[in-house]
Amino acid sequence: MKLAVVILAAGQGKRMNSDLPKVLQPLAGVPLLGHVVSRARALDPSSIHVVYGHGGDAVREALANEKLEWALQAEQHGTGHAVMQAMPNVGDDALVLVLYGDVPLIRVETLRQLIASAGPKSMGLLTVMLNNPDGYGRIVRNARGAIQKIVEQKDASKAQLRIREGNSGIMAVPAKLLRKWLGNLRKSNAQGEYYLTDVIAMAVKDKIKVTPQIAPTLAEVLGVNDKAQLAELEALHRAERARELMAAGATLIDPARIDIRGEVTVGRDVFIDANVLLEGKITLGDRARIGPNVVLRNVSIGADTVIHPNCVLEQSAIGAGCSIGPFARMRPGSKLGAHVHIGNFVELKKTEIADGSKANHLTYLGDSVIGKGVNVGAGTITCNYDGANKFTTTIEDGAFIGSGNMLVAPIRIGKDASTGAGSTLTKDAPDGQLTLARAKQLTLEGWKRPVKKPK
């Protein structure tokens, strides 16, 4: 059977106390709904249907790049009513997997097992064992252990409230049967809503096999209703991603103090210190070392490179054996070759630096192309912006840039050229020569410092 995923994402989330719809609240930098869509996409379904309601335009805009089918639930009358909105676009030959836009940590492997348990005349139901099942629908089984029905907490008897097996809401159901059962739902319950859970009793009555699967972990089925629960899931997600990195061979000095908000690939013997943020697509080569308080966004780092503390590196590529920081910043579009040194309080923007070059102190290099074996002195600035346009500074192999230079682009510093400290250069410097640009030094006899006027 082809797979159709239906994601329920119409809830308002009043307890969030936020103008942002609940399913757009960020978890690891991605909307809750984005996590669910990503997991659904990993199942290779024929279609993904999102039932939306509150904050509808914002929800659709946030996931505009995803290939999704949208179904509006203009008024909320329960989970059964929500699924009804999507069913007109689902064929009878499909298996429907029901997910929730505020349950972001469900594992793909768990869903695959649930799907495998369902068929044309059977359905799969994901349940969870709870120490405190308060708020969950209870799974009612007969003496032989077969599921009979799900009872929502507000409709449960005292005996049923003592049941520890709860309903996750996640199920895999043949579309043809689901359509029939949805048409038979009634609102005769404590909340006056169409409960999706009522289809379980209908399946039992129709002698359709209901195959229960207990979730391997509680985290997989936890939903988000307020900011405290969102923070709890953030911590669970963070711990899961940290375990993945350690399983891949990385050493984390403190797994509780790393944030992973993207796709991270690590080589062998990578070391990551405390309070590191990895965002976007990150590649860390063999034996790379990341110091504390470092932010990496869409960065590739070569083998044996060291990122010292308190650096911020974005959309850049760093070669092997480099040393960066402390307190360095690489802005988008920068690229370093092998064995490059970028020191404290050095900022790069859209700059390429070839093998073995150094800029060790207090320097800004923007829109620059720097060759091999170049030394850039402390306090150097490439003056790349005239207020309207950007221009390129080119520094050829082997050049030596004196301290405190202002290089006014467009400009070329020649191969093996040297520039004197304190120079402001507006014209190209020739190969192999020393170029200076200084005003004549003067001492003004009799000059006195200004003093404050008496009050």
Beta strands, then each sheet from edge to edge (+ up, - down):
strand 1: 2-9
strand 2: 26-27
strand 3: 30-31
strand 4: 47-52
strand 5: 69-72
strand 6: 94-100
strand 7: 122-129
strand 8: 138-141
strand 9: 147-151
strand 10: 165-174
strand 11: 209-214
strand 12: 251-252
strand 13: 258-266
strand 14: 271-272
strand 15: 276-284
strand 16: 289-290
strand 17: 295-301
strand 18: 306-307
strand 19: 312-318
strand 20: 323-324
strand 21: 329-330
strand 22: 335-336
strand 23: 341-349
strand 24: 352-353
strand 25: 358-366
strand 26: 368-370
strand 27: 375-376
strand 28: 381-383
strand 29: 393-395
strand 30: 400-401
strand 31: 406-408
strand 32: 411-413
strand 33: 418-419
strand 34: 424-425
strand 35: 434-435
sheet 1: 5+ 4+ 1+ 6+ 10- 7+ 11+
sheet 2: 2+ 3-
sheet 3: 8+ 9-
sheet 4: 12+ 14+ 16+ 18+ 20+ 23+ 21+ 19+ 17+ 15+ 13+
sheet 5: 12+ 14+ 16+ 18+ 20+ 23+ 25+ 27+ 30+ 33+ 35+
sheet 6: 12+ 14+ 16+ 18+ 20+ 23+ 21+ 19+ 22+ 24+ 26+ 29+ 32+
sheet 7: 28+ 31+ 34+
end
